[in-house]
Each structure stands twice: as structure tokens, then as C-alpha cells.
Amino acid sequence: MEDLKSIISYQTQEYGRIVVKLDKVLDERKISRNRLKTLTGVKYDVITRYYRGEQIELVDLNFLAKVCYTLDCRIEDLLEYQRPE
């Protein structure tokens, strides 16, 4: 367990980041954000934030579950961890 790192003393760029790939999934399937709004009942501005990967400080697990269910995809299709460079 000596290889574990405490995130308390590290900056974000030191431990990586999570990339939201909703844009890729929707574009590949040719589904618009408006169509996803209709299918999930989620507000368009919420879908747009995840689509653009902007202003996401806390992840809404309910939203991700709705998207996975609606698009019949896995969470790995929507989120990706990128290690620090």
C-alpha cells in the first residue's frame, strides 16, 4: 500500500482528470441533444453541459444512468479517466 497517493496535497493536473464523451456517443449514433432531452426528460442545458464537457463540478449519477439506459451503453462509453502527463 505504499504506492497509494493522497489527493489532499496534489493539484488536479497531478492526478489526472475525467473526460465526458457524451458528444462522441451522440454524434456516432446521430442523436441530437434535443432528441436525448425528449427521451430522458432531462433539461436541455444539463445535456449541453455534459455534451460540451463544461461546468461539470459534481457528476449527476441519475443523469448518467438515464443516458446509459436510453442509449443502451455502458458508463465507460461516457466517461474516461486520463492519467496526468
Biopython code that builds the backbone (N, CA, C, O; Angstrom):
import numpy as np
from Bio.PDB.StructureBuilder import StructureBuilder

atoms = [
    (1, "MET", "N", (0.816, -1.202, 0.000)),
    (1, "MET", "CA", (0.000, 0.000, 0.000)),
    (1, "MET", "C", (0.854, 1.258, 0.000)),
    (1, "MET", "O", (0.316, 2.362, 0.079)),
    (2, "GLU", "N", (2.129, 1.123, -0.084)),
    (2, "GLU", "CA", (3.000, 2.282, -0.085)),
    (2, "GLU", "C", (2.915, 3.069, -1.388)),
    (2, "GLU", "O", (3.375, 4.210, -1.436)),
    (3, "ASP", "N", (2.344, 2.500, -2.439)),
    (3, "ASP", "CA", (2.257, 3.188, -3.719)),
    (3, "ASP", "C", (1.011, 4.066, -3.838)),
    (3, "ASP", "O", (0.812, 4.701, -4.874)),
    (4, "LEU", "N", (0.170, 4.117, -2.804)),
    (4, "LEU", "CA", (-1.020, 4.953, -2.822)),
    (4, "LEU", "C", (-0.643, 6.409, -2.606)),
    (4, "LEU", "O", (0.295, 6.710, -1.867)),
    (5, "LYS", "N", (-1.375, 7.315, -3.253)),
    (5, "LYS", "CA", (-1.111, 8.743, -3.141)),
    (5, "LYS", "C", (-2.295, 9.425, -2.484)),
    (5, "LYS", "O", (-3.447, 9.080, -2.749)),
    (6, "SER", "N", (-2.018, 10.362, -1.655)),
    (6, "SER", "CA", (-3.065, 11.169, -1.058)),
    (6, "SER", "C", (-3.405, 12.295, -2.023)),
    (6, "SER", "O", (-2.507, 12.997, -2.489)),
    (7, "ILE", "N", (-4.681, 12.480, -2.332)),
    (7, "ILE", "CA", (-5.062, 13.557, -3.257)),
    (7, "ILE", "C", (-5.147, 14.906, -2.548)),
    (7, "ILE", "O", (-5.286, 15.942, -3.196)),
    (8, "ILE", "N", (-5.064, 14.893, -1.241)),
    (8, "ILE", "CA", (-5.195, 16.134, -0.486)),
    (8, "ILE", "C", (-4.062, 17.109, -0.813)),
    (8, "ILE", "O", (-4.299, 18.314, -0.904)),
    (9, "SER", "N", (-2.863, 16.621, -0.988)),
    (9, "SER", "CA", (-1.726, 17.507, -1.220)),
    (9, "SER", "C", (-1.352, 17.648, -2.695)),
    (9, "SER", "O", (-0.294, 18.196, -3.003)),
    (10, "TYR", "N", (-2.182, 17.174, -3.602)),
    (10, "TYR", "CA", (-1.889, 17.236, -5.031)),
    (10, "TYR", "C", (-2.877, 18.143, -5.743)),
    (10, "TYR", "O", (-4.027, 18.269, -5.322)),
    (11, "GLN", "N", (-2.442, 18.760, -6.794)),
    (11, "GLN", "CA", (-3.307, 19.572, -7.629)),
    (11, "GLN", "C", (-3.989, 18.670, -8.662)),
    (11, "GLN", "O", (-3.534, 17.553, -8.904)),
    (12, "THR", "N", (-5.058, 19.141, -9.259)),
    (12, "THR", "CA", (-5.810, 18.361, -10.239)),
    (12, "THR", "C", (-4.914, 17.826, -11.349)),
    (12, "THR", "O", (-5.012, 16.650, -11.701)),
    (13, "GLN", "N", (-4.051, 18.657, -11.903)),
    (13, "GLN", "CA", (-3.221, 18.220, -13.007)),
    (13, "GLN", "C", (-2.271, 17.099, -12.600)),
    (13, "GLN", "O", (-1.726, 16.418, -13.468)),
    (14, "GLU", "N", (-2.060, 16.892, -11.307)),
    (14, "GLU", "CA", (-1.153, 15.857, -10.851)),
    (14, "GLU", "C", (-1.811, 14.481, -10.773)),
    (14, "GLU", "O", (-1.105, 13.474, -10.830)),
    (15, "TYR", "N", (-3.119, 14.399, -10.647)),
    (15, "TYR", "CA", (-3.753, 13.082, -10.546)),
    (15, "TYR", "C", (-4.691, 12.768, -11.697)),
    (15, "TYR", "O", (-5.411, 11.771, -11.648)),
    (16, "GLY", "N", (-4.697, 13.585, -12.713)),
    (16, "GLY", "CA", (-5.466, 13.282, -13.906)),
    (16, "GLY", "C", (-6.819, 13.960, -13.917)),
    (16, "GLY", "O", (-7.113, 14.847, -13.116)),
    (17, "ARG", "N", (-7.629, 13.507, -14.856)),
    (17, "ARG", "CA", (-8.967, 14.096, -15.000)),
    (17, "ARG", "C", (-9.919, 13.100, -15.629)),
    (17, "ARG", "O", (-9.505, 12.102, -16.218)),
    (18, "ILE", "N", (-11.197, 13.391, -15.494)),
    (18, "ILE", "CA", (-12.256, 12.592, -16.101)),
    (18, "ILE", "C", (-12.759, 13.346, -17.327)),
    (18, "ILE", "O", (-13.091, 14.528, -17.245)),
    (19, "VAL", "N", (-12.812, 12.658, -18.456)),
    (19, "VAL", "CA", (-13.305, 13.253, -19.691)),
    (19, "VAL", "C", (-14.702, 12.701, -19.973)),
    (19, "VAL", "O", (-14.913, 11.488, -19.958)),
    (20, "VAL", "N", (-15.645, 13.594, -20.229)),
    (20, "VAL", "CA", (-17.007, 13.200, -20.579)),
    (20, "VAL", "C", (-17.076, 13.076, -22.095)),
    (20, "VAL", "O", (-16.711, 14.005, -22.816)),
    (21, "LYS", "N", (-17.542, 11.932, -22.573)),
    (21, "LYS", "CA", (-17.559, 11.646, -24.007)),
    (21, "LYS", "C", (-18.972, 11.569, -24.581)),
    (21, "LYS", "O", (-19.202, 10.883, -25.577)),
    (22, "LEU", "N", (-19.908, 12.264, -23.962)),
    (22, "LEU", "CA", (-21.286, 12.237, -24.442)),
    (22, "LEU", "C", (-21.373, 12.740, -25.880)),
    (22, "LEU", "O", (-22.167, 12.225, -26.668)),
    (23, "ASP", "N", (-20.572, 13.732, -26.226)),
    (23, "ASP", "CA", (-20.605, 14.262, -27.584)),
    (23, "ASP", "C", (-20.254, 13.186, -28.612)),
    (23, "ASP", "O", (-20.906, 13.086, -29.651)),
    (24, "LYS", "N", (-19.253, 12.401, -28.335)),
    (24, "LYS", "CA", (-18.845, 11.345, -29.265)),
    (24, "LYS", "C", (-19.930, 10.282, -29.416)),
    (24, "LYS", "O", (-20.216, 9.825, -30.522)),
    (25, "VAL", "N", (-20.529, 9.897, -28.289)),
    (25, "VAL", "CA", (-21.567, 8.860, -28.322)),
    (25, "VAL", "C", (-22.773, 9.345, -29.126)),
    (25, "VAL", "O", (-23.288, 8.617, -29.974)),
    (26, "LEU", "N", (-23.218, 10.562, -28.863)),
    (26, "LEU", "CA", (-24.377, 11.092, -29.589)),
    (26, "LEU", "C", (-24.063, 11.290, -31.072)),
    (26, "LEU", "O", (-24.881, 10.969, -31.934)),
    (27, "ASP", "N", (-22.883, 11.816, -31.359)),
    (27, "ASP", "CA", (-22.516, 12.050, -32.760)),
    (27, "ASP", "C", (-22.407, 10.738, -33.536)),
    (27, "ASP", "O", (-22.861, 10.654, -34.677)),
    (28, "GLU", "N", (-21.811, 9.718, -32.927)),
    (28, "GLU", "CA", (-21.690, 8.408, -33.586)),
    (28, "GLU", "C", (-23.054, 7.802, -33.886)),
    (28, "GLU", "O", (-23.243, 7.146, -34.910)),
    (29, "ARG", "N", (-23.997, 8.028, -32.985)),
    (29, "ARG", "CA", (-25.332, 7.438, -33.141)),
    (29, "ARG", "C", (-26.301, 8.372, -33.871)),
    (29, "ARG", "O", (-27.463, 8.033, -34.099)),
    (30, "LYS", "N", (-25.797, 9.547, -34.229)),
    (30, "LYS", "CA", (-26.613, 10.548, -34.920)),
    (30, "LYS", "C", (-27.881, 10.907, -34.131)),
    (30, "LYS", "O", (-28.983, 10.990, -34.674)),
    (31, "ILE", "N", (-27.671, 11.114, -32.826)),
    (31, "ILE", "CA", (-28.764, 11.511, -31.933)),
    (31, "ILE", "C", (-28.491, 12.946, -31.492)),
    (31, "ILE", "O", (-27.398, 13.261, -31.023)),
    (32, "SER", "N", (-29.473, 13.797, -31.643)),
    (32, "SER", "CA", (-29.298, 15.198, -31.247)),
    (32, "SER", "C", (-29.495, 15.348, -29.741)),
    (32, "SER", "O", (-30.070, 14.481, -29.082)),
    (33, "ARG", "N", (-29.012, 16.452, -29.224)),
    (33, "ARG", "CA", (-29.227, 16.751, -27.804)),
    (33, "ARG", "C", (-30.714, 16.936, -27.524)),
    (33, "ARG", "O", (-31.204, 16.569, -26.456)),
    (34, "ASN", "N", (-31.421, 17.505, -28.486)),
    (34, "ASN", "CA", (-32.857, 17.700, -28.314)),
    (34, "ASN", "C", (-33.581, 16.355, -28.238)),
    (34, "ASN", "O", (-34.503, 16.186, -27.441)),
    (35, "ARG", "N", (-33.163, 15.411, -29.063)),
    (35, "ARG", "CA", (-33.760, 14.069, -29.036)),
    (35, "ARG", "C", (-33.467, 13.380, -27.700)),
    (35, "ARG", "O", (-34.342, 12.727, -27.132)),
    (36, "LEU", "N", (-32.226, 13.527, -27.196)),
    (36, "LEU", "CA", (-31.883, 12.938, -25.905)),
    (36, "LEU", "C", (-32.711, 13.575, -24.796)),
    (36, "LEU", "O", (-33.119, 12.893, -23.856)),
    (37, "LYS", "N", (-32.960, 14.872, -24.899)),
    (37, "LYS", "CA", (-33.819, 15.572, -23.937)),
    (37, "LYS", "C", (-35.207, 14.946, -23.920)),
    (37, "LYS", "O", (-35.767, 14.688, -22.855)),
    (38, "THR", "N", (-35.754, 14.704, -25.099)),
    (38, "THR", "CA", (-37.088, 14.113, -25.211)),
    (38, "THR", "C", (-37.116, 12.702, -24.634)),
    (38, "THR", "O", (-38.064, 12.327, -23.944)),
    (39, "LEU", "N", (-36.078, 11.922, -24.915)),
    (39, "LEU", "CA", (-36.045, 10.533, -24.468)),
    (39, "LEU", "C", (-35.808, 10.376, -22.968)),
    (39, "LEU", "O", (-36.312, 9.438, -22.350)),
    (40, "THR", "N", (-35.035, 11.305, -22.381)),
    (40, "THR", "CA", (-34.673, 11.163, -20.965)),
    (40, "THR", "C", (-35.475, 12.056, -20.032)),
    (40, "THR", "O", (-35.591, 11.763, -18.842)),
    (41, "GLY", "N", (-36.031, 13.146, -20.560)),
    (41, "GLY", "CA", (-36.732, 14.101, -19.705)),
    (41, "GLY", "C", (-35.785, 15.028, -18.958)),
    (41, "GLY", "O", (-36.201, 15.736, -18.040)),
    (42, "VAL", "N", (-34.522, 15.029, -19.343)),
    (42, "VAL", "CA", (-33.514, 15.883, -18.716)),
    (42, "VAL", "C", (-33.490, 17.230, -19.442)),
    (42, "VAL", "O", (-33.653, 17.283, -20.661)),
    (43, "LYS", "N", (-33.289, 18.308, -18.695)),
    (43, "LYS", "CA", (-33.254, 19.638, -19.287)),
    (43, "LYS", "C", (-32.154, 19.743, -20.332)),
    (43, "LYS", "O", (-31.083, 19.151, -20.195)),
    (44, "TYR", "N", (-32.440, 20.505, -21.376)),
    (44, "TYR", "CA", (-31.509, 20.672, -22.486)),
    (44, "TYR", "C", (-30.181, 21.264, -22.023)),
    (44, "TYR", "O", (-29.124, 20.852, -22.501)),
    (45, "ASP", "N", (-30.222, 22.232, -21.088)),
    (45, "ASP", "CA", (-28.979, 22.864, -20.636)),
    (45, "ASP", "C", (-28.087, 21.889, -19.879)),
    (45, "ASP", "O", (-26.863, 22.010, -19.930)),
    (46, "VAL", "N", (-28.672, 20.933, -19.184)),
    (46, "VAL", "CA", (-27.887, 19.905, -18.496)),
    (46, "VAL", "C", (-27.203, 19.009, -19.529)),
    (46, "VAL", "O", (-26.011, 18.722, -19.419)),
    (47, "ILE", "N", (-27.954, 18.578, -20.514)),
    (47, "ILE", "CA", (-27.390, 17.739, -21.576)),
    (47, "ILE", "C", (-26.275, 18.487, -22.300)),
    (47, "ILE", "O", (-25.242, 17.898, -22.618)),
    (48, "THR", "N", (-26.471, 19.768, -22.562)),
    (48, "THR", "CA", (-25.458, 20.571, -23.251)),
    (48, "THR", "C", (-24.180, 20.682, -22.424)),
    (48, "THR", "O", (-23.084, 20.613, -22.980)),
    (49, "ARG", "N", (-24.298, 20.851, -21.114)),
    (49, "ARG", "CA", (-23.104, 20.906, -20.254)),
    (49, "ARG", "C", (-22.292, 19.622, -20.373)),
    (49, "ARG", "O", (-21.070, 19.670, -20.516)),
    (50, "TYR", "N", (-22.961, 18.483, -20.316)),
    (50, "TYR", "CA", (-22.254, 17.199, -20.437)),
    (50, "TYR", "C", (-21.744, 16.997, -21.862)),
    (50, "TYR", "O", (-20.662, 16.444, -22.057)),
    (51, "TYR", "N", (-22.498, 17.430, -22.841)),
    (51, "TYR", "CA", (-22.095, 17.306, -24.252)),
    (51, "TYR", "C", (-20.804, 18.080, -24.505)),
    (51, "TYR", "O", (-19.900, 17.597, -25.187)),
    (52, "ARG", "N", (-20.732, 19.268, -23.956)),
    (52, "ARG", "CA", (-19.546, 20.113, -24.140)),
    (52, "ARG", "C", (-18.449, 19.801, -23.122)),
    (52, "ARG", "O", (-17.297, 20.195, -23.304)),
    (53, "GLY", "N", (-18.809, 19.097, -22.057)),
    (53, "GLY", "CA", (-17.842, 18.800, -21.003)),
    (53, "GLY", "C", (-17.450, 20.038, -20.220)),
    (53, "GLY", "O", (-16.319, 20.147, -19.746)),
    (54, "GLU", "N", (-18.377, 20.966, -20.083)),
    (54, "GLU", "CA", (-18.114, 22.237, -19.414)),
    (54, "GLU", "C", (-18.955, 22.375, -18.153)),
    (54, "GLU", "O", (-20.074, 21.868, -18.076)),
    (55, "GLN", "N", (-18.406, 23.058, -17.183)),
    (55, "GLN", "CA", (-19.106, 23.397, -15.941)),
    (55, "GLN", "C", (-19.657, 22.168, -15.232)),
    (55, "GLN", "O", (-20.756, 22.206, -14.679)),
    (56, "ILE", "N", (-18.904, 21.094, -15.249)),
    (56, "ILE", "CA", (-19.315, 19.886, -14.530)),
    (56, "ILE", "C", (-18.409, 19.746, -13.317)),
    (56, "ILE", "O", (-17.268, 19.297, -13.427)),
    (57, "GLU", "N", (-18.923, 20.130, -12.174)),
    (57, "GLU", "CA", (-18.143, 20.040, -10.946)),
    (57, "GLU", "C", (-18.509, 18.784, -10.169)),
    (57, "GLU", "O", (-17.644, 18.115, -9.605)),
    (58, "LEU", "N", (-19.782, 18.479, -10.148)),
    (58, "LEU", "CA", (-20.275, 17.272, -9.494)),
    (58, "LEU", "C", (-21.016, 16.447, -10.536)),
    (58, "LEU", "O", (-21.819, 16.980, -11.301)),
    (59, "VAL", "N", (-20.750, 15.169, -10.563)),
    (59, "VAL", "CA", (-21.381, 14.295, -11.548)),
    (59, "VAL", "C", (-22.750, 13.859, -11.037)),
    (59, "VAL", "O", (-22.892, 13.443, -9.887)),
    (60, "ASP", "N", (-23.741, 13.959, -11.895)),
    (60, "ASP", "CA", (-25.102, 13.532, -11.572)),
    (60, "ASP", "C", (-25.254, 12.081, -12.014)),
    (60, "ASP", "O", (-25.428, 11.805, -13.201)),
    (61, "LEU", "N", (-25.188, 11.159, -11.064)),
    (61, "LEU", "CA", (-25.270, 9.738, -11.380)),
    (61, "LEU", "C", (-26.623, 9.357, -11.954)),
    (61, "LEU", "O", (-26.712, 8.447, -12.778)),
    (62, "ASN", "N", (-27.673, 10.038, -11.533)),
    (62, "ASN", "CA", (-29.008, 9.782, -12.070)),
    (62, "ASN", "C", (-29.046, 10.125, -13.558)),
    (62, "ASN", "O", (-29.622, 9.383, -14.353)),
    (63, "PHE", "N", (-28.433, 11.252, -13.933)),
    (63, "PHE", "CA", (-28.361, 11.637, -15.337)),
    (63, "PHE", "C", (-27.600, 10.590, -16.143)),
    (63, "PHE", "O", (-28.059, 10.171, -17.206)),
    (64, "LEU", "N", (-26.451, 10.169, -15.648)),
    (64, "LEU", "CA", (-25.646, 9.173, -16.360)),
    (64, "LEU", "C", (-26.395, 7.850, -16.498)),
    (64, "LEU", "O", (-26.308, 7.193, -17.535)),
    (65, "ALA", "N", (-27.124, 7.462, -15.465)),
    (65, "ALA", "CA", (-27.907, 6.226, -15.531)),
    (65, "ALA", "C", (-29.007, 6.333, -16.590)),
    (65, "ALA", "O", (-29.245, 5.383, -17.335)),
    (66, "LYS", "N", (-29.677, 7.487, -16.657)),
    (66, "LYS", "CA", (-30.720, 7.694, -17.674)),
    (66, "LYS", "C", (-30.138, 7.609, -19.081)),
    (66, "LYS", "O", (-30.729, 7.003, -19.975)),
    (67, "VAL", "N", (-28.975, 8.223, -19.266)),
    (67, "VAL", "CA", (-28.341, 8.213, -20.580)),
    (67, "VAL", "C", (-27.923, 6.794, -20.954)),
    (67, "VAL", "O", (-28.164, 6.351, -22.077)),
    (68, "CYS", "N", (-27.302, 6.087, -20.027)),
    (68, "CYS", "CA", (-26.881, 4.706, -20.296)),
    (68, "CYS", "C", (-28.082, 3.830, -20.645)),
    (68, "CYS", "O", (-28.018, 3.024, -21.573)),
    (69, "TYR", "N", (-29.162, 3.986, -19.910)),
    (69, "TYR", "CA", (-30.367, 3.200, -20.168)),
    (69, "TYR", "C", (-30.956, 3.540, -21.536)),
    (69, "TYR", "O", (-31.275, 2.652, -22.327)),
    (70, "THR", "N", (-31.093, 4.829, -21.798)),
    (70, "THR", "CA", (-31.715, 5.286, -23.039)),
    (70, "THR", "C", (-30.898, 4.903, -24.267)),
    (70, "THR", "O", (-31.452, 4.467, -25.276)),
    (71, "LEU", "N", (-29.578, 5.068, -24.179)),
    (71, "LEU", "CA", (-28.707, 4.794, -25.321)),
    (71, "LEU", "C", (-28.193, 3.357, -25.342)),
    (71, "LEU", "O", (-27.476, 2.960, -26.260)),
    (72, "ASP", "N", (-28.563, 2.581, -24.324)),
    (72, "ASP", "CA", (-28.110, 1.198, -24.193)),
    (72, "ASP", "C", (-26.576, 1.136, -24.318)),
    (72, "ASP", "O", (-26.021, 0.400, -25.134)),
    (73, "CYS", "N", (-25.925, 1.940, -23.472)),
    (73, "CYS", "CA", (-24.466, 1.965, -23.480)),
    (73, "CYS", "C", (-23.950, 1.738, -22.060)),
    (73, "CYS", "O", (-24.723, 1.636, -21.108)),
    (74, "ARG", "N", (-22.655, 1.663, -21.946)),
    (74, "ARG", "CA", (-22.009, 1.457, -20.652)),
    (74, "ARG", "C", (-21.423, 2.780, -20.173)),
    (74, "ARG", "O", (-21.183, 3.686, -20.971)),
    (75, "ILE", "N", (-21.198, 2.885, -18.881)),
    (75, "ILE", "CA", (-20.634, 4.107, -18.316)),
    (75, "ILE", "C", (-19.266, 4.407, -18.924)),
    (75, "ILE", "O", (-18.881, 5.569, -19.053)),
    (76, "GLU", "N", (-18.539, 3.365, -19.293)),
    (76, "GLU", "CA", (-17.219, 3.540, -19.908)),
    (76, "GLU", "C", (-17.324, 4.230, -21.276)),
    (76, "GLU", "O", (-16.361, 4.828, -21.757)),
    (77, "ASP", "N", (-18.496, 4.138, -21.883)),
    (77, "ASP", "CA", (-18.704, 4.824, -23.157)),
    (77, "ASP", "C", (-18.827, 6.333, -22.957)),
    (77, "ASP", "O", (-18.554, 7.109, -23.872)),
    (78, "LEU", "N", (-19.239, 6.745, -21.759)),
    (78, "LEU", "CA", (-19.487, 8.150, -21.472)),
    (78, "LEU", "C", (-18.360, 8.838, -20.719)),
    (78, "LEU", "O", (-18.155, 10.042, -20.873)),
    (79, "LEU", "N", (-17.626, 8.082, -19.903)),
    (79, "LEU", "CA", (-16.586, 8.665, -19.064)),
    (79, "LEU", "C", (-15.257, 7.971, -19.304)),
    (79, "LEU", "O", (-15.199, 6.761, -19.525)),
    (80, "GLU", "N", (-14.192, 8.759, -19.257)),
    (80, "GLU", "CA", (-12.849, 8.199, -19.441)),
    (80, "GLU", "C", (-11.894, 8.898, -18.469)),
    (80, "GLU", "O", (-11.897, 10.123, -18.348)),
    (81, "TYR", "N", (-11.086, 8.104, -17.787)),
    (81, "TYR", "CA", (-10.061, 8.660, -16.906)),
    (81, "TYR", "C", (-8.781, 8.836, -17.698)),
    (81, "TYR", "O", (-8.329, 7.911, -18.374)),
    (82, "GLN", "N", (-8.192, 10.030, -17.616)),
    (82, "GLN", "CA", (-6.920, 10.282, -18.268)),
    (82, "GLN", "C", (-5.874, 10.581, -17.184)),
    (82, "GLN", "O", (-6.013, 11.502, -16.380)),
    (83, "ARG", "N", (-4.833, 9.763, -17.208)),
    (83, "ARG", "CA", (-3.749, 9.932, -16.250)),
    (83, "ARG", "C", (-2.993, 11.229, -16.520)),
    (83, "ARG", "O", (-2.988, 11.718, -17.649)),
    (84, "PRO", "N", (-2.365, 11.781, -15.512)),
    (84, "PRO", "CA", (-1.583, 13.005, -15.734)),
    (84, "PRO", "C", (-0.380, 12.731, -16.628)),
    (84, "PRO", "O", (0.152, 11.621, -16.651)),
    (85, "GLU", "N", (0.029, 13.732, -17.346)),
    (85, "GLU", "CA", (1.179, 13.573, -18.241)),
    (85, "GLU", "C", (2.473, 13.811, -17.499)),
    (85, "GLU", "O", (3.549, 13.721, -18.090)),
]
sb = StructureBuilder()
sb.init_structure("model")
sb.init_model(0)
sb.init_chain("A")
sb.init_seg("    ")
for serial, (resi, resn, name, xyz) in enumerate(atoms, 1):
    if name == "N":
        sb.init_residue(resn, " ", resi, " ")
    sb.init_atom(name, np.array(xyz, "f"), 0.0, 1.0, " ", f" {name:<3s}", serial, name[0])
structure = sb.get_structure()
